Amino acid sequence: MSEIYLSKDALVAAIDQWMVNYRVVGPVNQGPYHQFEEVKRVAAIDLAYRNTRLSPKSLFEPHSERMFEYSLVRDDPEAGILKEPPKDFSPRVVVGIRPCDARAFQLVDVNFNTPQFQDPWWVKRRESTLLVGLACNEPCSTCFCSTTGTGPFDPVGLDALLVDLGEGYLVRTCNDRGSKLLRGIKGEALPAGALDQAAALQKQAEKSMTTQFQASELAGKSMMELFNAPFWDEIQFSCINCGTCTFLCPTCWCFDVQDEVHEGRGDRIRIWDSCMYPLFTFHGSGHNPRTQKLQRVRQRFMHKLKYYVDKYGSGVACVGCGRCVQACPVNIDIRRVAGMMTASCVCPM
């Protein structure tokens, strides 16, 4: 790991330099919220943000993506042949991503990029994308990333990390890819006390988040005892199955595949889906194993906090970004649910 210092103007110049060889993506202010978008001007990037409303997982798994196109025209010699439409896998740099979201990409890798199964589009986008993170100096009250094994200054999953020191940024490389990205970027003299300031900001950010539950205790819990626990009825009572929690979540990877046909031409589309929706488990036979809301609510939390834990042995399928806590219209809080699952007794919501 190496470190350089860039004033805010120098960072703008660095991003301009990256734009020569890379597509650049960053957080853009959309009024009431921020979202990650490809930009043509550095000025469009707003690093003075807390977190994006939607997670940036759409950079690697788009909300809606054309997988194949085909013709159904009878006289067309290529009728019925699936063809992959063009996709852009050219190199890009994502600037200002939060450490929790970068860690989420690694977590989702276990579904889209394994030795046995690889999603070629996910893999190509991951390989062609450099992640320049932005340390979280002031976590939101709903953040709990330190509980899930990451943190507001966590470099894991990043190629470089920006630490906002007020007048400029301490830039830390996290691996060889990050070092290569910063090659040719002229750093400035490190201000006196800059490293101590960065350490103090990290300590303050971590201190602002209290431990919400002991994630390690979930591995020792009986799966069937949790599955049959009486508290699920209480948790599901207020849920309206809107799917907001899964739509915003950076670690939800479920999708559906649908065909859309118009005037003899068709598209096969992959689109996000949610375990909270009644039709998610609807079989072609007409059977649906999760017809009840309680079953769907339980599935969401059991997958995040138990099934994933037991299958992969690498912690919970959550990075503590807090988006679902912020956006739930009926105030269901995953931190409280996890606390109930780890508690030795049933606790009230």
Secondary structure, DSSP 8 states (H G I E B T S, - for coil): --EEEEEHHHHHHHHHHHTTTSEEEEEEE-SS-EEEEEESSGGG-----S--SS-GGGGTS-SEEEEEEEE--TT-TTBT--B--------EEEEEE-HHHHHHHHHHHHHHB-SS-B-HHHHHHHHTEEEEEE--SS--TT--GGGGT--TT--TT-SEEEEE-SSEEEEEE-SHHHHHHHTT---B---TTHHHHHHHHHHHHHHTS---S-GGGGGGS-HHHHHT-THHHHHHTT-----HHHHH-TT---EEEEEEEETTEEEEEEEE--TTSTTTT--TTS--TT-SHHHHHHHHHHIIIIIHHHHH-S--S-----HHHHH-TT---HHHHHHHHHSSS----
